[in-house]
Amino acid sequence: MRWIVYEYDEWKMLWVRGSAGTGKSAVAQSFADSCEEKGVFGASFFFSRTARLDKFETVVPTLVYQLARSVPEYHSFIVQCLANDHILLRNSPPVQFRKLIVEPFATLQYQCPRRPIVIILDGLDECKGDNAQREILDMITNAIRTNPDLPLRWLIFSRPEAHLKNTFSRLSECGREELIIDRECWENVERYVKDRLVEIKATYNDMIPADWPPQNKLEELLDAVSGLFIFASTCLNYIDDPEEADPSSQLDSLLSFVRRSQGVVSRNPLAALDLLYSRILQGIPPNIFETTWMILAYMCHRSKLDGHHLLASAQALCNFLRLDQHDFYKAARGLYSAISVPGPGNAAKTQLQFYHASFHDFLLDSHRSGNFVIGESKAQVTFLRSFIYWCEVDFIHFHACDEWNFDKEHNHGSLPGLTWVSGEDNRLRLSKSIVVFLECGLSDDMLDIQWDGVDDGLLSQLSNVDFRFWIPSYVFFVAILCRLDPSTSVVRIEPSSPTDYQLLKYFNLVIGDGVAKQARFPLRYYPPKF
């Protein structure tokens, strides 16, 4: 806090770096709370890939909104500014930053000097795209250089990624601090562990004794977490698993795991975290894990599978994947240590979230997760099978006669076959979520699918699709078909049945005297530009 309390002019920006799991976000939140108490908090943005807070375009509007709440004079200024320029928020982030933050605060500082306020950016490395991260730093640096009296101090937290280290090394206006696991960090994590255990004991006071946990087990747990916040957090989530509802047994199970992994824990707590994640997944029965895998696959590859975030709740996702409530909670039961699972009462409006990006990263890295890896190709194929299923349900039941006049508004009843609903209104909302997703939900990245081979389930599905009911705008599936191996019979360049010969004759009638080139594998498809 000395950096802001004593108003050092040496640094207008401070970069706090630390490896995964060192508690950067916890420190950032604690610092924000302290700034709030001292009346110097301006705004904050906590980037998170897993919470979908990773878009460069949302940063400036979020900061503007929070600054307007923190600084009354700025609020009045910005309201007038937006009233005079209705399209200002449609400009690029650098223009927004200059017009909505830099210029207003420069004007206010000239009119009536004020002490600096703090703006916190946590997890900059989780902002989508290295270039976007650099552009954020460029915006801040340019503001500091061109307006040295600007009453804003920037506190930025991130992992020490190579491109960020390179960028910060060239910023003379920026101070640097490193979060390391020192005695103070150990003490903070120890306090966190003890506080969580008190909360757990209060929740289960009818099951566990007042002196739980015994001092020797507490010390063993504290030694294991090694001052690493994310390891401590995951361990406490494991102990407090609501599905097990037995903290004493969970603690014993955890400590047993720690003893077996003692060498790894002492050498590298982060590697021990990977072992704990593996243990969590190993605890899921094999006959259930296939469903668990589908849920995790969507969470890991959400940006490509659902680029517009249209399946916006756990219940919508379950219906899309054709999972009922029982199957969903059965599959998610072992994951409460690592992900936030909404209860039945909130599942219609709340999405699944990773507690920490480390579990997301673990699942995507085959070297760390081994057989539990969530491969992108398999995830895409799994998702496409549900996509095709719901397309057929929607088209055949509600659009069989639409032809070229396709009802894009989907003004029809609810989809048959929904697996988890809670009332008629909810049924209609879920149906709308799915059909809107079918219309525009798939990310453009899905057009670039590269497969070594299509699984038999999807191939069988494609073979049985009745394309008479499919509208021309669903060109995505043409791209899929073009990527199939020529040995399959779904797409062929030689007639193989009487129907094929009839179609060729009809095609010749359609093109008249035209000439059609014979296709050759591998096929290429370029979607039309509208």
N, C-alpha and C positions, 0 to 999 in steps of 0.2 A: 504493500500500500504506500510505501514511501515514495514510489515513483509518481503517484498522483497527489498525495497529501502535501508533499513539499514542493510540488509544481516544478520539478526539474525541467529545464528547457532543453537539456541535452538530447533527450529522446522524445519525439512526438509519437513514436511507434515502438512497440516492444513485441518481439517474437519469443514465445515460450514453446520450446520444442521438447518432445519426449516420446519414447518408444510406445508401442501399443501396450495398453493396460496399466500405464503408470498413473492414471487418474487425472488426465488433462481436463476432461470435461467436468469432473468434480471440483477441481481447482478453479476452473473458469466460472462455474456456478457460485462457488464460495466467494470468489472475488466480486462477482456481480452483486451478491447479497451485501457484501461489505460496502461497495460503492453506493448501493441504495441507502444504506443506513447513514452514510456520510453526506448524502445529497449530491453525489457527483456521478451517478449512473445516467448514461444517455440512452444506450440501446445495445442489443446483442442479437447475434444470429448464430445458432448452433447447427452447423452442417451435419447431415447424417445421411449416408447412402441408404441405410436400411429403413429409415423413417421417411425416405423420399424427400428429404430436405437438402437437395444437392444441386438445385438449379441456380445458375448465375443470375438469371433474369428476376428471381424473386428477392434477391438480397436487398437492393436499394429500396423498393417499396416497403419491405418489412422494417428496415432501419428508419425510414421516414415516419412510418406510423408510430413506432416506439418513441422516437425523438419528439414527435408532436405531443405525446402524452407526458413526456418528462419535462419539456421546456415550454411553458405557456406562451412566451413571446414568439417562439418558433412556430407554434401551432397557428397563431393568428396570421403570421407571415405566409405560411405554406398554404393555408386555406385560400388566401387571396391569390397566391401564385398559381394554384391549380384552377381557380375560377377564371383567371385571365388566359390560361392556355389549357384547353380541354384535352388536347392530345399529347400532353407532356409525358404521361406515363406510357405512351406507345413508343417513345424514343428508345434508343439503345441505352444499356446500363451506364456507360460513361457519360452520356448526355444527361441522363436522369441524375446521376451522382453530382455533376457540376451544377445543374440548375436547381436541384431540390435539397442538396446538403451543403455544398461548398459555398455557393453564392449567398444563400440566405444567412448562414452563420457568419460569413465575412461581413455582411451588411449589419447584422445585429451586433457583432463585436465592435464595429466602427461606431455605431450609435451609442452603445453602452457596454464597455468592456466587462467581461465576466470571467470567472475562473473556469478552467477547462473541465469538461465532462468526458467520461470514458465510454468508448464504443468497443464491444467485445465480439470478436469473430472466433468461434471455436470450431476445430476440425476442418481448417481450410483445405487440407489434403483430401477431404471427402466431397469437395465441390466438384461437379462433373466436368472433367477435362482439364489437363494441365494448363492449356492456354487461358482458360477462364480463371484459373487460380492466379496466373501471372497478371492477367488484366486487372483483377481486384487489387493486387499490390501496386500496379502501375497507377491506378486511379488514386489510391491513398497517397502514394509518394508524390505524384504531381500536385495534389492538393496541398501537401505540406511544403513543397518547394515554392509554389506560387503564392501561397498565403501563410507565411510563417507565424502570423498572429492568430490563426484559426484556433478557437477554443475547444479543440477536439483532440483527445488522446486515443490511440488505437492499440488495443491489446489483442494479439493474434496467437492462437494456439494451433499446433499441428504436429504431425509426425515429422521427423527430419528426412523427408523424401529428397532425393538427389536434386530434382529440378528446383525445389524450394530452397534448399541450402545454397544452390548456385545463385538464385535470384536475391536472396537476403544478403549474401556476401557482398553484393554490389550496392546495397542501400546504406549509405553512411548515416541516414536519418534514423536508423532503426537500431535499438538495443537488442541484446540477445540473452536469454536465460534458458537453462536446461533443467528439466525435471528429472532428477535422479532419485534412486531409492536410498535416501540417507536416513539418519536417525529421525528427523522430523516426519518424513514420509512413513516410516515404520509406525511412529506414534499415531499419526492420523488414521492409518489403516487399522491399527489396534483399537482405536476409539470407535471406528465404524463397525468393526466386528462385534465388539462388546455391546454397542447400542442395538445392533440387529438381533443379537442373541436375547437381549432383554425384551425386545418386541415379540420375538418368537415365544419366549417363555410366558409372556402375558397372554398370548393367543391360546396356548395349550396348557394353561395353568392347572387344568384338571387331569392332565396326563403326565406331567413331568414335575419332579421335586423342586423345591425352592432353591436348592443349592446347585441346580443344573446350570451349566455343565461343570463337572468336577475340574478343579484347577489344573490337574495334569493334562486333561483333554483340551482345555482352553489353550494352554501353552503349546501343546502339540499342533493345534490348528493354527495358531499365530506363527509358529515357526514355519509351517508348510506354506502359508500364503506369502511369506517373505517380503512383506511390505508392498506387494503388487495388488493394486486396487481391483483390477478386473478378475484376478484369481480369487480374491477374497469375496467379491460380489457373487461370482458363479458358485463358490462353495456355499455361501449363505443361502442362495436360491435353492441349491440342492437340499440343504438341511430343511428349508422351509417349504418344500414341495407340497402344495395343498392336496395333490392327488394321493400322496403317501400319508400325509397327516400324522407323521410319527417322527418328530425332530430327533428324539433320542436315538432311535434306530438308524436314522439317516446320518447323524453325526458319526456313529460307530462305523457305519458302512464307508463313509468318506475317509475317516482316519485309517481304516483298513486298507483302502486304496492308496492313501498317501504312503503308508509303510511299505507296501509292495513296490511303490514307484520312488522310493527314497533317493536313489542315486540321481534320477532325472530331476526330482524336485529340488535337490540341493544344488545341482549344476545349473539348471535353467528352468525357473518357474514358468516361463511361457510355454516351454515344451511340456511341462506338467499340465498346463491348461489344455493342451491338445489331447493329452491322455485322458483328462477328465471329460472332455467333449466326446472322445471315443467311448468312454465308459457309459456315458449317458445314452448314446445311440445303441450300444451293445445291449442295454437293458430293455430295448424294445423287441418283443417277440418277432421272429422272422416272418410269420404269417401276417403280421400287422405292419411291418416296416415298409412294405410296398406302398401302402397308403400314406404313411409318414413321409416317405420319399417324395411322393407327388406334391404334398403340401410344402415341403422344404424346397422342392424344385421351383415352384412358383415364387416363393419368397426370394430365392437366390437370383433368379433370372427375370424378376418382375419387369425391369425396364425394357426387356426385349419381348417378353410374352404379352405384356399388357402396358404398352407404352403410354397410353392415356389414362391409366389408373381407373378404368371403368368398373372393374370388379372391386369395388371400394369397401367391401366388408368381408369378414370371415364367412358369413352365411352365403353371400353371393358367390364367393370362390367355391364353397362346398357344393352348391347347386350346379355350378359350371362343371366341376369335376365329378358330379353325380355321387356325392358322399352325403349320407344322412347325418343327423346330429349324433347318433350313437357312434357311427364309424369315425366321425371327425374327432370326437373327444377321446375315443379309444386310441386313435393314431397319435394324438397330441399329448397323451397322458405322460409320456416320458420326457417331454420337452420343456416342462415348466421351469427348469433351471436355466434354460438358455433363451427362451422366447416368451413374449407376453401373449398369453392366450385369453381372449375375451370369454367371459361366461355366457351362458345361453341368453341372458337378458340383454347383453350388449353386442352379441355377435352380428346383429342386423345393421349395426352402425359403426363397428370398430374392426380394424384390420389387424392381422397378426404382425408382430414386430419383433425383430431381434433385440435382445437387451444390449448387445454390444457387437460391433462390426467384426470382432475377432472370430465369432462363431460363423458368420457369413464367409469370411476369408478362409477359415478352416475347411468348410464344406466345398469350396471351389478349388482347393489346392490338393491334388491327388497325392502329393508327397507327404502331406500332413494328415489327410483324412483316409487315405487308402481306399478300401472297399466302400466307404461311405461317401465318396466324392459325388457331387451333383454335377454331372457333365452337361454341357449346354445342348449338345445334339439330342441326347436322350430326353432332356427336359422339353425341347421343342416338339419332338415326335409325340411325347405323352400329351402335351397340351393340344396339339393339332387333332388328336383323336377325339377329344371332347369338343373341339371347335367344329369339326365335321359333323359330329353327332347332333349338335344343337342347330347347325345350319339345316340339316335335313328335317328335323322336327319343325322348325319354323317355316321353311319353304313349303313342305308338303301339307301341313295343317292350315296354313294361313295365306300362302302366296302361290298356290298351284295354278291359279288362273290370272295372275298379275301380268305375266309375260313382260313386255317392255314398260308397262305402266306399274312398275314395282312400287308398292306402298312403303316408302322409306320411313314414314312416321310410325309404322307398325301399330296402326290403330286397330288392334284386335285384342282378344282375350289373353289370359295368362297361358304360358306354355304348359303343355301336358308333361308329366314326368318329373316335376320339381321334387327334390328329395328332402328338403328341409324348409318348411314355411311356418309362420306363426301368425295366422290371420289372413283374411282376403286381401287387405291393403298391402300387406307384406308380400303376398304372392304376386300381385301386379308389379310392385316395385322390383322384385327379383327378376321377373320376366323381362321387364324393361331394361334392367342392367345387362342381362344376357344378350338381348336382341340388339341393343345399341353397341355392345362390344362386338357382336358379329358383323355389324355394319362398318365400324371404323376403329375397333379396338386394337387389332394387331399392329405392332410396330413395323415400320418400314424395314427394319433390320431383318425381319423374318423372311423377306424376299431374298435374302442372301444366304439362306440355309445351305450348308454343305454337309452332305451325309456320305459316310462310307457305305451305308446300306440302310434301307428302310426296314423297320421291324415288321414281322409278319402280320401283326394286328392292324397296323396302319395300312399296309398293302392290301389286306383283305377288305378293309373299309373303303379304300379308294376304288377297288374293283367292283364294289356293289353300289357305288354312288349313282343315283339316277340324275344325270345332269340336265334332263329335260326341265327340271324345276329350278335350276340354278340360274341366277340372273347374270348378264354379261359383266356387271361391275365387280363380281367376285373373281377378278383376274388372278388373285393370289394362287388359286388352285391350279391354274394353267401353269404357273411357274413351278409348282410342286410336281405336277405331272411330267413336265419337261426334264426334271432331274432324275426321274426313275431310270433304273437300269434297263437297257433294251431287251434283256432276257425276260422281263415281265411282260404280261399280256395287257396291262392296263393301257399303255400307250404303245402303238405299233405303227410302222410305216408300210407294212404290207397287209393287204386284206386277208383275213383268216376265217371268214364266215360268210354265209349268204347275205347277212345284214350289211357287212362291210362292203360287199360288191354293190348292193342296192344304194348305199350311201355314196359310193363313188360315182355311180350313174347319175344320182341326183345332183351331186356336186358339179359334174360336167354340164348338166343342164343350167345350173345357176350361173356358171362363169361363161356360158356360151362358147364363143371362139377363143376365149382366153387360154393362157398357158399357165399351168401351175407347176412349180418346181417340186420335185420329190424331196421330202425331208430326209435328213441323215442324222444319225446320232453322233455326238451328243447334241441334243436339241438346244436351241437358244430361244429365250423368250424375253422380249423387252416390252414392259407394260406401256400402254399408250399414255401420252402426256395430255392433260386436260387444261 
